[in-house]
């Protein structure tokens, strides 16, 4: 009986510990691959229920009280994915081909349940015989779900030209 209790506490500890740096980086790379393949429905499952997907206009703003290009909670992420997959949005039909490179990871914060990483993303987009590059600073807060899998609790994509005119981004950054 004491063996069963010990095994249970080991499983519980494993499920609530913060992701390691290596786990979080591999998870972010997998997310980037998923987005490049337009695999949006499974992408929705990568998030916590309270997670925020933010593309700010101002680098130093309090995102909740500022104008943002995107400030999505779970409901807005689902609506955005539905629109992208519908084929009826001008910006998503036909979909752009994208390739993301995500790197330069630095641990910004860590606690018992989460790790926050800063990084850089270079996104190349090809659409209508035109190539465009969208470099961005990234910040991810990754948590471990109750089943041991990782989830995004916050993703902030700050385009290097965030305060400039933005046009026609018909996909998820």
N, C-alpha and C positions, 0 to 999 in steps of 0.2 A: 504494500500500500504506500509506503514512503517513497518507493521508486517511481510510482505513477505521479505522485505529487511533485517530485523533483523534476521529472520529464516535463510536466505541465509548466512549471515555472521557467524552465529553459526556453520552451516554445514562446511563452508570453514575453520574456525578455528579448528574444530575437525579433519578435514582431513589433516591438515598440522602440527599438534602438534607432538612432539616426543612421541614415545611409552613409556609407563610407564615400570618400572622395572618388575612388575608382568606380563604385556602383553608380554614383550620380553622373559622372562623365559618360559612362557607357549608356545610361538611360537617356541622357540628352542627345547623344549621337543617334540612338535608335529613334528618338522623336524626330530629329532632323530628316532621317531617311524616310520615315513615315510621311512627313509633310511633302517631301520631294516626289513621293509616289502618289500623292493626292489621296492618301489613305485616311480620310478625315473622320469617318465614323469610329474606327478604333482609337484614333487620337483623342476623341472625347473621353474615352475611358481612362486616359492617363491622368486625369485631374481629380483633385479632391472636390467635394461638393461645394466648398466655400472658396475654391481657387479663383484667382484673378489673372486675366490675360490683359496686359496693358501695353499700349504703344503710345507713349507720351509725346506731347508737343514741346514741353519745357523740361529740360534735363533735371532741374532742381526743384520741381514743384511737388506739392503734396498731391499725389495723383487723384485721390478721392475728391479733392476740391478744385481741380484744375481741368482745363480743356485737354482732352486726349484724342488721338486719332482712334484708338480703341480702348475701351475700359469694360471688358466683358466678364460677367459672372457666368455661372453654369447655364442659365437660361439664354443669355446672349450668345455664348459659344455655340449652343445647340442651334439657335436661329441662324447664326452665321454659316455654320456647316450646311444646314438645310438649303440655304440660299446658294452657296457655292456648288452644291451637288445638283441643284435643280436644272442648271443649264439655261435659265432664263435671265440671269444677270449679265449685263453688258460686259462687266469687268471679268467675268469668269467663263465666258463662252467665246471662243474656245479657251480652255485653260492654258495658262502659261506653263512652259517647261522650266523647272527650277533645279538648281544644284546649290546646296548649302554646305559651307565649311564652317564648323563651329570649333573654336579652339581658345587658347590663352586663358585657361581656367585658373581662377584664384579663389580660395576659400575666403568668403567675406564674413560668415558667421556660422556657428555650429552650436546646437544645444542638444538636449537628450533625445529629441524627436525629429530634428530637421537639420539640413545643411543648406546654406545659401552660397551659391557660386556666382562669381562674375566671369564673363567671358566675352568673346568677340564672335561675330558671325559675318561672313561674307556670303551674300546670296546673289547668284547670277540668275537672271530671268531672261528667257527667250520667248518672244511672242510677236507675231506679225512681222517676221524677218528683222526684228530689232532686238539687240542685246542691251540689257540694263543691269547695273550693279547696285546693290543696296547693302552697304556695310552698316553694322550696328553694334552697339555695346549691348550685352545681354546680362540679365540677372535672373537666376532661377532659385526658388526655394523648393527643395525636394523633401518629401516626408515619406516615411514607411507606413503603408496602410496596415490595417489589422491582420490581413492575410500574409503579410511579409513583403508584398509587392511595393514598388515605389510609385509615388504620385506627385504631380506638380501642384504646389499650393499657390505659387505665384510665378509668373513669367513676365518680365519687363523687357521689351525690345525698344531700345532707344536708337533710332536711326541717326547717323552722324549729321544728317541734314534735317533733323526732326522739326526745326523751326522754320524750314523753307516750305515752299509749295509742294504738296504731295499729290500725285495723281495715279489713278488706275491700279491700285494694289488689289488684285482680285484673287488673293490666296492668303493663307495664314503665314505670318512671319514666325 
